[in-house]
Amino acid sequence: QSIVAEEDAVLESQGTRGTVVSNRLAAPIVTAHFSAVTNQIENAVAEGAVVFDQTSPGKHIQATGNRAFYTFAPVEQVELTGHPWAQTDKLTILDADRLAYDVKTGAVDAFGRYHHKPVAKNSAPSATSSP
């Protein structure tokens, strides 16, 4: 089962099992594929000006790119390509070929020749920041 959403599509998930985590993936076009058994999203492709945000107590990440791939298994992950950029509470990553964000652990992996710079202490990422 699949669905295609156009015109500023958004996929959101809120914490489960007592966690307070919010995930949001927004893009002009999102194609999501659902499990026929669980009706949960197994994977999705977002295209255009993609923005991924994850917020949890004391932690925030914002990542952007021209295309994103979300997969639920074997590891729940968002992979961004097309000039990806990410900002966490601790650093900003620029100029990577691709970024992979592990939704469960919060780990960000950058691939290719990329740059990173620390975020100034007592400074939170801005939702309107751009690369």
All heavy atoms as an XYZ file, in Angstrom:
982
protein
N       0.835     -1.161      0.000
C       0.000      0.000      0.000
C       0.890      1.237      0.000
O       1.819      1.323      0.784
C      -0.885     -0.017      1.223
C      -1.651     -1.291      1.426
C      -3.125     -1.113      1.078
O      -3.585     -0.027      0.867
N      -3.828     -2.211      0.982
N       0.572      2.190     -0.855
C       1.359      3.418     -0.958
C       0.439      4.624     -1.048
O      -0.726      4.511     -1.436
C       2.238      3.395     -2.213
O       3.148      2.341     -2.161
N       1.007      5.764     -0.695
C       0.295      7.021     -0.834
C       1.302      8.080     -1.275
O       2.460      8.057     -0.851
C      -0.400      7.435      0.481
C      -1.281      8.657      0.247
C       0.596      7.670      1.576
C      -2.192      8.975      1.403
N       0.866      8.988     -2.141
C       1.690     10.107     -2.572
C       0.998     11.382     -2.110
O      -0.176     11.593     -2.402
C       1.877     10.137     -4.107
C       2.668     11.370     -4.522
C       2.550      8.867     -4.596
N       1.719     12.198     -1.370
C       1.186     13.471     -0.889
C       1.973     14.591     -1.544
O       3.197     14.546     -1.604
C       1.300     13.550      0.626
N       1.262     15.574     -2.043
C       1.894     16.714     -2.705
C       1.438     18.001     -2.037
O       0.465     18.013     -1.291
C       1.537     16.731     -4.189
C       2.062     15.522     -4.931
C       1.752     15.560     -6.421
O       1.245     16.578     -6.904
O       2.035     14.558     -7.088
N       2.142     19.084     -2.340
C       1.817     20.394     -1.781
C       2.098     20.436     -0.289
O       1.205     20.394      0.540
C       0.353     20.785     -2.058
C      -0.022     20.836     -3.514
C       0.715     21.914     -4.280
O       0.971     22.999     -3.729
O       1.044     21.661     -5.451
N       3.360     20.483      0.059
C       3.791     20.626      1.448
C       3.337     19.465      2.331
O       2.620     19.647      3.318
C       3.316     21.963      2.019
C       3.872     23.137      1.218
O       5.050     23.053      0.815
O       3.147     24.105      0.995
N       3.766     18.283      1.983
C       3.432     17.070      2.737
C       4.249     17.000      4.023
O       5.394     17.447      4.071
C       3.712     15.847      1.878
N       3.651     16.436      5.063
C       4.313     16.317      6.353
C       4.060     14.925      6.926
O       2.924     14.454      6.935
C       3.787     17.374      7.356
C       4.405     17.171      8.736
C       4.058     18.780      6.857
N       5.132     14.276      7.386
C       5.029     13.031      8.156
C       5.452     13.382      9.569
O       6.524     13.947      9.779
C       5.963     11.954      7.613
C       5.743     11.446      6.204
C       6.827     10.439      5.841
C       4.373     10.814      6.073
N       4.613     13.053     10.551
C       4.943     13.352     11.940
C       4.738     12.131     12.804
O       3.832     11.337     12.552
C       4.062     14.475     12.487
C       4.443     15.832     11.990
C       3.668     16.930     12.678
O       2.498     17.133     12.343
O       4.264     17.576     13.569
N       5.574     12.000     13.813
C       5.370     10.961     14.807
C       5.689     11.553     16.168
O       6.586     12.384     16.304
C       6.233      9.736     14.534
O       7.588     10.024     14.770
N       4.930     11.134     17.138
C       5.128     11.567     18.514
C       5.653     10.381     19.302
O       5.508      9.242     18.885
C       3.821     12.082     19.110
C       3.261     13.289     18.373
C       4.174     14.503     18.440
O       4.749     14.800     19.483
N       4.323     15.194     17.322
N       6.212     10.641     20.451
C       6.789      9.606     21.294
C       5.815      8.492     21.625
O       4.608      8.684     21.682
N       6.372      7.312     21.777
C       5.594      6.150     22.187
C       6.212      5.566     23.439
O       7.370      5.838     23.757
C       5.572      5.074     21.086
O       6.922      4.701     20.798
C       4.903      5.577     19.824
N       5.463      4.779     24.141
C       5.961      4.107     25.343
C       6.599      5.062     26.338
O       7.664      4.832     26.882
C       6.935      2.987     24.977
C       6.231      1.835     24.273
C       7.224      0.784     23.860
N       7.401      0.957     22.425
C       8.527      0.749     21.777
N       9.577      0.324     22.378
N       8.603      0.927     20.476
N       5.954      6.215     26.562
C       6.418      7.145     27.584
C       7.522      8.092     27.160
O       7.940      8.926     27.946
N       8.022      7.996     25.934
C       9.076      8.913     25.498
C       8.438     10.209     25.006
O       7.298     10.239     24.571
C       9.925      8.311     24.366
O       9.092      8.073     23.241
C      10.599      7.031     24.812
N       9.196     11.280     25.095
C       8.712     12.575     24.650
C       9.579     13.001     23.477
O      10.433     13.870     23.599
C       8.784     13.612     25.791
C       8.168     14.929     25.354
C       8.097     13.092     27.035
N       9.396     12.353     22.347
C      10.172     12.631     21.144
C       9.208     12.982     20.027
O       8.201     12.317     19.835
C      11.032     11.413     20.730
C      11.775     11.698     19.440
C      12.009     11.046     21.826
N       9.538     14.022     19.308
C       8.731     14.435     18.168
C       9.602     14.403     16.919
O      10.696     14.971     16.904
C       8.204     15.856     18.397
O       7.589     16.343     17.232
N       9.132     13.711     15.874
C       9.824     13.657     14.584
C       8.922     14.280     13.540
O       7.727     13.992     13.500
C      10.114     12.210     14.182
C      11.070     11.545     15.129
O      12.192     11.988     15.302
N      10.619     10.486     15.777
N       9.508     15.103     12.664
C       8.718     15.756     11.623
C       9.551     15.802     10.342
O      10.677     16.297     10.349
C       8.348     17.168     12.059
C       7.455     17.900     11.103
C       7.050     19.246     11.721
N       5.935     19.827     11.036
C       6.018     20.584      9.950
N       7.214     20.834      9.433
N       4.947     21.070      9.388
N       8.985     15.284      9.256
C       9.616     15.310      7.941
C       8.661     16.046      7.012
O       7.504     15.626      6.853
C       9.866     13.889      7.435
C      10.507     13.763      6.052
C      11.971     14.205      6.105
C      10.416     12.339      5.552
N       9.114     17.156      6.444
C       8.267     17.968      5.570
C       8.953     18.157      4.224
O      10.173     18.319      4.163
C       7.990     19.323      6.208
N       8.159     18.119      3.143
C       8.688     18.295      1.790
C       7.523     18.581      0.849
O       6.371     18.283      1.171
C       9.427     17.040      1.334
N       7.814     19.119     -0.326
C       6.740     19.346     -1.300
C       6.059     18.051     -1.748
O       4.854     18.034     -1.959
C       7.458     20.024     -2.469
C       8.636     20.696     -1.844
C       9.063     19.768     -0.750
N       6.823     16.955     -1.852
C       6.249     15.672     -2.281
C       6.796     14.564     -1.391
O       8.008     14.462     -1.194
C       6.605     15.352     -3.744
C       6.065     16.422     -4.686
C       6.067     13.979     -4.153
C       6.562     16.301     -6.108
N       5.895     13.730     -0.854
C       6.304     12.576     -0.051
C       5.540     11.356     -0.550
O       4.318     11.401     -0.685
C       6.012     12.772      1.454
C       6.351     11.507      2.235
C       6.795     13.963      2.008
N       6.271     10.294     -0.839
C       5.672      9.007     -1.206
C       5.962      8.040     -0.068
O       7.118      7.784      0.246
C       6.266      8.464     -2.520
O       6.085      9.445     -3.544
C       5.599      7.161     -2.919
N       4.906      7.526      0.574
C       5.066      6.628      1.713
C       4.529      5.252      1.369
O       3.504      5.127      0.699
C       4.329      7.194      2.925
N       5.228      4.224      1.825
C       4.832      2.829      1.621
C       4.525      2.213      2.983
O       5.334      2.295      3.898
C       5.954      2.054      0.918
C       6.379      2.694     -0.357
N       5.687      2.548     -1.528
C       7.414      3.529     -0.630
C       6.284      3.247     -2.475
N       7.332      3.854     -1.958
N       3.350      1.611      3.089
C       2.860      1.083      4.359
C       2.911     -0.433      4.385
O       2.740     -1.089      3.370
C       1.404      1.520      4.591
C       1.244      3.005      4.730
C       1.119      3.820      3.609
C       1.211      3.590      5.981
C       0.971      5.190      3.735
C       1.057      4.954      6.120
C       0.937      5.761      4.989
N       3.079     -0.983      5.583
C       3.016     -2.423      5.787
C       1.565     -2.877      5.680
O       0.673     -2.270      6.285
C       3.560     -2.776      7.167
O       3.214     -4.106      7.500
N       1.330     -3.932      4.937
C      -0.023     -4.483      4.819
C      -0.462     -5.135      6.123
O      -1.651     -5.264      6.389
C      -0.082     -5.499      3.684
N       0.494     -5.518      6.967
C       0.182     -6.194      8.229
C      -0.064     -5.192      9.358
O      -1.070     -5.259     10.054
C       1.320     -7.167      8.617
C       1.066     -7.795      9.971
C       1.497     -8.228      7.543
N       0.871     -4.228      9.538
C       0.781     -3.302     10.667
C       0.195     -1.950     10.312
O      -0.154     -1.168     11.193
C       2.177     -3.053     11.269
O       2.978     -2.369     10.291
C       2.837     -4.346     11.702
N       0.122     -1.632      9.033
C      -0.345     -0.341      8.528
C       0.586      0.807      8.947
O       0.225      1.958      8.890
C      -1.782     -0.049      8.954
C      -2.438      0.936      8.006
O      -2.142      0.969      6.817
N      -3.323      1.755      8.540
N       1.806      0.485      9.379
C       2.799      1.491      9.701
C       3.630      1.794      8.461
O       3.790      0.943      7.584
C       3.729      1.018     10.813
C       3.069      0.923     12.161
C       4.070      0.515     13.225
O       4.957     -0.294     12.985
N       3.919      1.077     14.412
N       4.198      2.991      8.424
C       5.069      3.355      7.312
C       6.335      2.513      7.396
O       7.018      2.490      8.417
C       5.419      4.846      7.331
C       4.170      5.682      7.108
C       6.485      5.153      6.281
C       4.405      7.173      7.204
N       6.650      1.795      6.302
C       7.887      1.012      6.227
C       9.023      1.858      5.668
O      10.162      1.739      6.089
C       7.682     -0.223      5.364
C       6.786     -1.248      6.002
C       6.643     -2.505      5.152
O       6.778     -2.418      3.907
O       6.400     -3.562      5.740
N       8.693      2.686      4.664
C       9.683      3.583      4.098
C       8.971      4.716      3.380
O       7.780      4.630      3.085
C      10.662      2.859      3.168
C       9.975      2.175      2.010
O       9.403      2.835      1.158
N      10.012      0.853      1.986
N       9.712      5.783      3.133
C       9.155      6.949      2.457
C      10.273      7.668      1.721
O      11.442      7.594      2.111
C       8.488      7.889      3.450
N       9.896      8.351      0.656
C      10.818      9.188     -0.102
C      10.222     10.587     -0.122
O       9.058     10.762     -0.485
C      11.011      8.676     -1.552
C      11.910      9.616     -2.332
C      11.573      7.268     -1.546
N      11.005     11.570      0.289
C      10.579     12.968      0.279
C      11.437     13.707     -0.738
O      12.648     13.499     -0.802
C      10.738     13.574      1.663
N      10.783     14.558     -1.528
C      11.505     15.262     -2.582
C      11.199     16.747     -2.551
O      10.086     17.153     -2.255
C      11.133     14.685     -3.940
C      11.510     13.214     -4.072
C      11.087     12.639     -5.398
O      11.852     12.796     -6.361
O      10.002     12.033     -5.445
N      12.214     17.531     -2.902
C      12.080     18.983     -2.904
C      12.880     19.553     -1.747
O      13.899     19.007     -1.348
N      12.410     20.619     -1.192
C      13.069     21.252     -0.048
C      12.671     20.490      1.216
O      11.726     20.838      1.899
C      12.665     22.711      0.043
N      13.415     19.436      1.522
C      13.100     18.546      2.634
C      13.644     19.126      3.941
O      14.779     19.592      3.989
C      13.724     17.149      2.413
C      13.441     16.238      3.591
C      13.226     16.541      1.116
N      12.829     19.065      4.994
C      13.250     19.486      6.326
C      12.880     18.375      7.301
O      11.732     17.950      7.355
C      12.577     20.801      6.768
C      13.000     21.169      8.189
C      12.894     21.926      5.804
N      13.872     17.902      8.052
C      13.634     16.909      9.093
C      13.964     17.544     10.431
O      15.035     18.140     10.589
C      14.503     15.661      8.887
C      14.419     14.691     10.029
C      13.287     13.919     10.216
C      15.445     14.581     10.942
C      13.187     13.037     11.281
C      15.363     13.700     12.018
C      14.224     12.931     12.185
N      13.045     17.450     11.381
C      13.256     17.951     12.736
C      12.993     16.835     13.729
O      12.019     16.096     13.580
C      12.276     19.081     13.073
C      12.687     20.406     12.491
O      13.718     20.941     12.925
O      11.970     20.906     11.610
N      13.853     16.729     14.744
C      13.573     15.850     15.866
C      13.816     16.658     17.132
O      14.853     17.298     17.278
C      14.447     14.602     15.897
C      14.046     13.674     17.046
C      14.900     12.425     17.141
O      16.075     12.509     17.465
N      14.303     11.286     16.838
N      12.810     16.621     18.006
C      12.898     17.332     19.269
C      12.618     16.361     20.400
O      11.677     15.575     20.324
C      11.862     18.480     19.309
O      12.065     19.311     18.168
C      12.014     19.306     20.571
N      13.451     16.399     21.418
C      13.247     15.624     22.637
C      13.748     16.495     23.782
O      14.400     17.516     23.545
C      13.987     14.289     22.560
O      15.366     14.499     22.417
N      13.463     16.137     25.016
C      13.903     16.980     26.136
C      15.403     17.259     26.089
O      16.211     16.345     26.077
C      13.532     16.152     27.370
C      12.383     15.308     26.916
C      12.707     14.965     25.477
N      15.755     18.528     25.997
C      17.152     18.929     25.997
C      17.910     18.658     24.715
O      19.125     18.786     24.683
N      17.216     18.287     23.644
C      17.905     17.931     22.405
C      17.057     18.326     21.195
O      15.847     18.139     21.194
C      18.156     16.424     22.385
C      18.980     15.951     21.225
C      19.243     14.465     21.364
C      20.035     13.960     20.187
N      20.267     12.524     20.259
N      17.735     18.857     20.162
C      17.044     19.209     18.925
C      17.994     19.009     17.747
O      19.170     19.308     17.838
C      16.577     20.675     18.968
C      15.891     21.097     17.719
N      16.463     21.944     16.817
C      14.675     20.777     17.203
C      15.624     22.144     15.797
N      14.540     21.442     16.022
N      17.467     18.494     16.653
C      18.224     18.417     15.405
C      17.321     18.918     14.293
O      16.109     18.676     14.283
C      18.720     16.995     15.062
C      19.504     17.044     13.748
C      17.591     16.007     14.990
C      20.213     15.778     13.355
N      17.922     19.635     13.375
C      17.239     20.021     12.147
C      18.181     19.669     11.002
O      19.373     19.964     11.068
C      16.933     21.509     12.111
C      16.191     21.889     10.823
C      15.847     23.352     10.779
O      16.731     24.195     10.847
N      14.571     23.641     10.681
N      17.638     18.999      9.985
C      18.443     18.616      8.828
C      17.643     18.924      7.574
O      16.419     18.789      7.558
C      18.788     17.133      8.892
N      18.347     19.346      6.532
C      17.685     19.662      5.271
C      18.429     19.001      4.116
O      19.595     18.621      4.241
C      17.637     21.186      5.023
O      18.978     21.664      4.854
C      16.963     21.928      6.159
N      17.764     18.890      3.000
C      18.357     18.347      1.783
C      17.326     18.426      0.669
O      16.180     18.825      0.884
N      17.712     18.027     -0.527
C      16.782     18.023     -1.656
C      15.980     16.729     -1.748
O      14.955     16.688     -2.418
C      17.523     18.260     -2.972
C      18.062     19.665     -3.061
O      17.475     20.602     -2.534
N      19.210     19.821     -3.693
N      16.471     15.689     -1.068
C      15.781     14.395     -1.104
C      16.068     13.659      0.204
O      17.169     13.746      0.736
C      16.289     13.582     -2.291
C      15.537     12.316     -2.557
C      16.069     11.694     -3.869
N      15.437     10.433     -4.081
C      14.580     10.186     -5.064
N      14.284     11.104     -5.927
N      14.046      9.005     -5.193
N      15.067     12.966      0.710
C      15.249     12.185      1.935
C      14.631     10.814      1.757
O      13.607     10.663      1.092
C      14.600     12.880      3.124
N      15.285      9.830      2.348
C      14.791      8.457      2.368
C      14.589      8.083      3.830
O      15.530      8.160      4.619
C      15.807      7.488      1.743
C      16.155      7.829      0.331
C      17.263      8.622      0.043
C      15.378      7.354     -0.715
C      17.582      8.938     -1.261
C      15.697      7.666     -2.019
C      16.797      8.464     -2.298
N      13.377      7.681      4.185
C      13.092      7.214      5.537
C      12.888      5.715      5.471
O      12.158      5.226      4.608
C      11.830      7.880      6.093
C      11.304      7.174      7.323
C      11.849      7.423      8.570
C      10.288      6.231      7.225
C      11.384      6.755      9.699
C       9.815      5.558      8.346
C      10.366      5.833      9.574
O       9.912      5.163     10.673
N      13.550      4.977      6.354
C      13.332      3.536      6.460
C      13.084      3.200      7.919
O      13.685      3.793      8.820
C      14.540      2.718      5.955
O      15.710      3.151      6.636
C      14.739      2.892      4.460
N      12.179      2.254      8.139
C      11.855      1.838      9.496
C      12.747      0.690      9.966
O      13.146      0.656     11.119
C      10.379      1.431      9.581
C       9.967      1.036     10.967
C       9.795      1.996     11.950
C       9.774     -0.290     11.295
C       9.434      1.653     13.237
C       9.410     -0.652     12.581
C       9.241      0.314     13.558
N      13.050     -0.244      9.076
C      13.846     -1.415      9.459
C      14.914     -1.669      8.398
O      14.728     -1.328      7.244
C      12.945     -2.640      9.598
N      16.045     -2.221      8.744
C      16.402     -2.773     10.042
C      16.722     -1.696     11.083
O      16.671     -1.948     12.274
C      17.627     -3.634      9.758
C      18.257     -2.993      8.567
C      17.117     -2.434      7.765
N      17.060     -0.478     10.653
C      17.317      0.637     11.558
C      16.427      1.793     11.130
O      16.379      2.125      9.939
C      18.807      1.074     11.492
C      19.052      2.313     12.328
C      19.721     -0.062     11.905
N      15.722      2.391     12.070
C      14.893      3.549     11.722
C      15.827      4.717     11.451
O      16.556      5.170     12.337
C      13.915      3.879     12.843
C      12.914      4.940     12.422
C      11.829      5.190     13.445
O      11.945      4.723     14.603
O      10.863      5.857     13.086
N      15.820      5.175     10.199
C      16.820      6.134      9.749
C      16.234      7.090      8.717
O      15.358      6.725      7.945
C      17.975      5.342      9.141
C      19.039      6.162      8.486
C      20.168      5.282      7.986
O      20.968      4.834      8.785
N      20.239      5.044      6.701
N      16.754      8.313      8.706
C      16.468      9.288      7.657
C      17.799      9.583      6.984
O      18.765      9.953      7.648
C      15.858     10.590      8.216
C      15.685     11.621      7.111
C      14.528     10.317      8.912
N      17.860      9.394      5.668
C      19.073      9.682      4.911
C      18.771     10.829      3.967
O      17.812     10.766      3.198
C      19.515      8.450      4.131
C      20.818      8.674      3.400
C      21.342      7.406      2.760
O      21.687      6.470      3.487
O      21.384      7.372      1.519
N      19.571     11.877      4.031
C      19.376     13.068      3.210
C      20.478     13.196      2.176
O      21.650     12.963      2.485
C      19.357     14.316      4.079
C      18.138     14.414      4.978
C      18.557     14.627      6.401
C      17.224     15.502      4.505
N      20.101     13.572      0.966
C      21.048     13.827     -0.116
C      20.668     15.158     -0.770
O      19.658     15.754     -0.431
C      21.028     12.701     -1.167
O      19.714     12.606     -1.725
C      21.439     11.361     -0.570
N      21.475     15.592     -1.717
C      21.182     16.854     -2.407
C      21.502     18.043     -1.523
O      20.609     18.711     -1.040
N      22.767     18.287     -1.300
C      23.247     19.384     -0.461
C      22.697     19.308      0.958
O      22.133     20.270      1.476
C      22.919     20.742     -1.097
C      23.341     20.854     -2.517
N      24.659     20.938     -2.883
C      22.623     20.839     -3.668
C      24.737     20.997     -4.196
N      23.524     20.934     -4.699
N      22.875     18.175      1.623
C      22.341     18.057      2.977
C      23.102     18.939      3.968
O      24.286     19.224      3.795
C      22.526     16.579      3.311
C      23.696     16.166      2.496
C      23.603     16.963      1.229
N      22.389     19.331      4.982
C      22.896     20.183      6.039
C      22.212     19.749      7.327
O      21.033     19.382      7.300
C      22.535     21.619      5.686
C      22.641     22.626      6.792
C      23.748     23.352      7.122
C      21.620     23.043      7.700
N      23.463     24.192      8.176
C      22.148     24.023      8.543
C      20.293     22.672      7.870
C      21.420     24.634      9.546
C      19.548     23.278      8.869
C      20.117     24.252      9.694
N      22.903     19.761      8.433
C      22.291     19.394      9.703
C      22.848     20.262     10.817
O      24.026     20.644     10.797
C      22.545     17.927     10.036
N      21.980     20.568     11.770
C      22.419     21.277     12.963
C      21.853     20.564     14.171
O      20.654     20.312     14.252
C      21.965     22.728     12.960
C      22.518     23.483     14.155
C      22.281     24.975     14.065
O      21.784     25.481     13.083
N      22.666     25.679     15.106
N      22.755     20.201     15.076
C      22.367     19.608     16.344
C      22.641     20.663     17.423
O      23.073     21.774     17.120
C      23.173     18.332     16.653
O      24.522     18.688     16.937
C      23.130     17.345     15.492
N      22.414     20.293     18.652
C      22.710     21.211     19.749
C      24.205     21.480     19.875
O      24.607     22.477     20.455
C      22.194     20.635     21.076
C      20.680     20.516     21.080
O      20.014     21.378     20.477
O      20.166     19.557     21.664
N      25.023     20.587     19.307
C      26.471     20.703     19.475
C      27.223     21.141     18.227
O      28.284     21.728     18.324
C      27.045     19.378     19.968
C      26.538     19.006     21.338
C      27.134     17.720     21.810
C      26.573     17.396     23.189
N      27.091     16.172     23.733
N      26.714     20.807     17.018
C      27.470     21.138     15.816
C      26.574     21.296     14.588
O      25.433     20.859     14.572
C      28.554     20.096     15.552
C      28.140     18.647     15.333
C      27.937     18.348     13.869
C      29.229     17.742     15.883
N      27.163     21.929     13.590
C      26.530     22.096     12.279
C      27.381     21.331     11.272
O      28.609     21.431     11.295
C      26.470     23.580     11.881
O      25.735     24.289     12.871
C      25.808     23.765     10.527
N      26.722     20.563     10.406
C      27.419     19.794      9.373
C      27.025     20.366      8.020
O      25.838     20.494      7.709
C      27.040     18.301      9.437
C      27.394     17.724     10.807
C      27.747     17.532      8.320
C      26.844     16.335     11.047
N      28.032     20.686      7.208
C      27.824     21.303      5.897
C      28.564     20.529      4.817
O      29.565     19.874      5.089
C      28.376     22.735      5.903
C      27.870     23.680      6.973
C      28.824     24.835      7.144
C      26.494     24.171      6.597
N      28.092     20.641      3.585
C      28.792     20.166      2.389
C      28.994     18.653      2.308
O      29.878     18.185      1.596
C      30.163     20.849      2.238
C      30.050     22.358      2.165
O      29.080     22.843      1.549
O      30.914     23.054      2.731
N      28.191     17.864      2.997
C      28.302     16.403      2.915
C      27.665     15.911      1.616
O      26.803     16.578      1.040
C      27.613     15.750      4.102
N      28.085     14.739      1.154
C      27.411     14.101      0.023
C      26.061     13.568      0.474
O      25.077     13.636     -0.246
C      28.242     12.948     -0.540
C      29.501     13.432     -1.242
O      29.510     14.575     -1.738
O      30.474     12.661     -1.276
N      26.047     13.006      1.698
C      24.794     12.531      2.282
C      24.937     12.503      3.790
O      26.047     12.418      4.319
C      24.383     11.167      1.735
C      25.254     10.023      2.097
C      24.807      8.719      1.412
N      25.808      7.706      1.574
C      25.783      6.760      2.499
N      24.767      6.676      3.328
N      26.748      5.874      2.589
N      23.796     12.601      4.456
C      23.735     12.515      5.904
C      22.786     11.394      6.271
O      21.741     11.231      5.650
C      23.184     13.809      6.511
C      24.033     15.060      6.400
C      23.248     16.277      6.894
C      25.303     14.902      7.220
N      23.135     10.628      7.279
C      22.260      9.576      7.776
C      21.985      9.871      9.249
O      22.923     10.067     10.031
C      22.907      8.206      7.618
N      20.710      9.919      9.604
C      20.311     10.217     10.968
C      19.581      9.022     11.544
O      18.554      8.596     11.010
C      19.410     11.455     11.014
C      19.001     11.811     12.407
C      19.896     12.396     13.282
C      17.730     11.523     12.869
C      19.538     12.695     14.585
C      17.360     11.825     14.165
C      18.260     12.413     15.013
O      17.898     12.695     16.296
N      20.110      8.457     12.625
C      19.484      7.329     13.311
C      18.415      7.894     14.242
O      18.717      8.584     15.211
C      20.532      6.546     14.100
C      19.977      5.286     14.721
O      18.935      5.361     15.405
O      20.597      4.223     14.532
N      17.161      7.605     13.940
C      16.033      8.184     14.665
C      16.031      7.766     16.132
O      15.715      8.563     17.014
C      14.699      7.825     13.976
C      13.500      8.314     14.762
C      14.673      8.395     12.552
N      16.391      6.528     16.429
C      16.356      6.029     17.811
C      17.497      6.582     18.669
O      17.282      7.000     19.794
C      16.403      4.495     17.841
C      15.250      3.832     17.137
C      13.964      3.986     17.906
C      12.879      3.174     17.222
N      11.555      3.645     17.506
N      18.715      6.572     18.150
C      19.871      6.978     18.956
C      20.210      8.453     18.830
O      20.912      8.997     19.674
C      21.126      6.176     18.563
O      21.518      6.542     17.234
C      20.888      4.682     18.674
N      19.768      9.099     17.753
C      20.096     10.498     17.533
C      21.453     10.710     16.902
O      21.912     11.841     16.769
N      22.116      9.651     16.476
C      23.438      9.755     15.854
C      23.318     10.271     14.423
O      22.450      9.845     13.676
C      24.132      8.399     15.855
N      24.203     11.188     14.057
C      24.257     11.728     12.701
C      25.574     11.296     12.082
O      26.638     11.536     12.656
C      24.182     13.267     12.693
C      24.262     13.809     11.279
C      22.928     13.771     13.376
N      25.519     10.655     10.920
C      26.722     10.278     10.187
C      26.760     11.074      8.894
O      25.763     11.139      8.172
C      26.720      8.785      9.854
C      26.935      7.923     11.082
O      27.754      8.301     11.934
O      26.280      6.868     11.191
N      27.909     11.668      8.597
C      28.099     12.421      7.365
C      29.044     11.642      6.461
O      29.984     11.000      6.932
C      28.682     13.797      7.668
N      28.785     11.694      5.157
C      29.581     10.949      4.182
C      30.086     11.904      3.114
O      29.414     12.861      2.745
C      28.738      9.843      3.544
C      28.232      8.848      4.556
C      27.023      9.057      5.195
C      28.974      7.727      4.878
C      26.554      8.151      6.132
C      28.519      6.821      5.817
C      27.295      7.036      6.445
N      31.264     11.614      2.579
C      31.890     12.473      1.588
C      32.772     13.500      2.280
O      33.092     13.383      3.467
N      33.170     14.499      1.541
C      34.002     15.558      2.109
C      33.069     16.599      2.697
O      32.393     17.302      1.972
C      34.883     16.153      1.033
C      35.828     15.123      0.427
C      36.680     15.763     -0.593
N      37.728     16.470      0.126
C      38.993     16.461     -0.220
N      39.369     15.827     -1.281
N      39.883     17.094      0.477
N      33.016     16.684      3.997
C      32.102     17.600      4.656
C      32.847     18.470      5.665
O      33.999     18.212      5.997
C      30.982     16.839      5.359
C      31.453     15.927      6.458
C      31.554     16.383      7.763
C      31.804     14.609      6.191
C      32.011     15.542      8.778
C      32.250     13.770      7.192
C      32.348     14.247      8.481
O      32.796     13.418      9.466
N      32.180     19.496      6.103
C      32.723     20.392      7.118
C      31.777     20.362      8.316
O      30.580     20.145      8.160
C      32.799     21.825      6.598
C      33.664     21.968      5.393
N      33.195     21.819      4.113
C      34.989     22.222      5.281
C      34.188     21.990      3.268
N      35.280     22.232      3.944
N      32.324     20.585      9.478
C      31.473     20.732     10.650
C      32.053     21.837     11.519
O      33.251     22.121     11.496
C      31.335     19.418     11.435
C      32.614     18.888     11.972
N      33.137     19.297     13.173
C      33.480     17.988     11.483
C      34.270     18.660     13.398
N      34.507     17.859     12.393
N      31.166     22.492     12.229
C      31.620     23.532     13.149
C      30.786     23.444     14.416
O      29.598     23.109     14.371
C      31.529     24.913     12.514
C      30.146     25.320     12.080
C      30.171     26.673     11.411
C      28.761     27.068     10.982
N      28.700     28.369     10.390
N      31.412     23.699     15.554
C      30.683     23.623     16.817
C      29.674     24.759     16.927
O      29.885     25.846     16.399
C      31.767     23.742     17.878
C      32.975     24.240     17.190
C      32.813     23.999     15.736
N      28.577     24.476     17.611
C      27.583     25.497     17.906
C      28.033     26.189     19.187
O      28.457     25.532     20.135
C      26.182     24.860     18.082
C      25.180     25.869     18.592
C      25.725     24.247     16.770
N      27.938     27.509     19.219
C      28.351     28.257     20.410
C      27.548     27.802     21.627
O      26.361     27.505     21.513
C      28.151     29.745     20.171
N      28.190     27.721     22.775
C      27.498     27.323     23.995
C      26.380     28.301     24.294
O      26.464     29.478     23.961
C      28.466     27.263     25.168
C      29.425     26.109     25.047
C      30.266     25.977     26.273
C      31.191     24.784     26.076
N      31.892     24.418     27.262
N      25.315     27.780     24.916
C      24.121     28.555     25.250
C      23.401     29.066     24.014
O      22.696     30.048     24.062
C      24.443     29.732     26.173
C      25.026     29.266     27.471
O      24.641     28.227     27.997
N      25.983     30.019     27.987
N      23.623     28.403     22.871
C      22.961     28.775     21.633
C      22.188     27.584     21.128
O      22.737     26.508     20.915
C      24.000     29.194     20.586
O      23.382     29.405     19.356
N      20.911     27.753     20.919
C      20.054     26.662     20.417
C      19.933     26.775     18.909
O      19.989     27.878     18.364
C      18.676     26.732     21.059
N      19.752     25.660     18.200
C      19.547     25.719     16.761
C      18.306     26.521     16.434
O      17.315     26.489     17.163
C      19.362     24.257     16.344
C      19.802     23.447     17.503
C      19.733     24.310     18.709
N      18.352     27.220     15.356
C      17.205     28.015     14.923
C      16.409     27.258     13.890
O      16.957     26.700     12.950
C      17.709     29.331     14.310
O      16.662     29.992     13.662
N      15.098     27.261     14.030
C      14.231     26.551     13.082
C      14.286     27.206     11.710
O      13.888     26.628     10.726
C      12.802     26.519     13.605
N      14.786     28.439     11.645
C      14.847     29.122     10.364
C      16.262     29.168      9.813
O      16.501     29.830      8.831
C      14.303     30.546     10.485
O      15.081     31.244     11.473
C      12.829     30.552     10.873
N      17.183     28.455     10.438
C      18.572     28.432      9.954
C      18.642     27.782      8.588
O      17.817     26.951      8.247
C      19.456     27.650     10.916
O      19.521     28.290     12.156
N      19.640     28.138      7.834
C      19.856     27.495      6.541
C      21.346     27.341      6.342
O      22.132     27.990      7.011
C      19.228     28.319      5.423
O      19.840     29.588      5.367
N      21.719     26.475      5.405
C      23.142     26.243      5.199
C      23.854     27.459      4.699
O      23.338     28.346      4.166
C      23.181     25.118      4.162
C      21.826     24.989      3.614
C      20.897     25.723      4.519
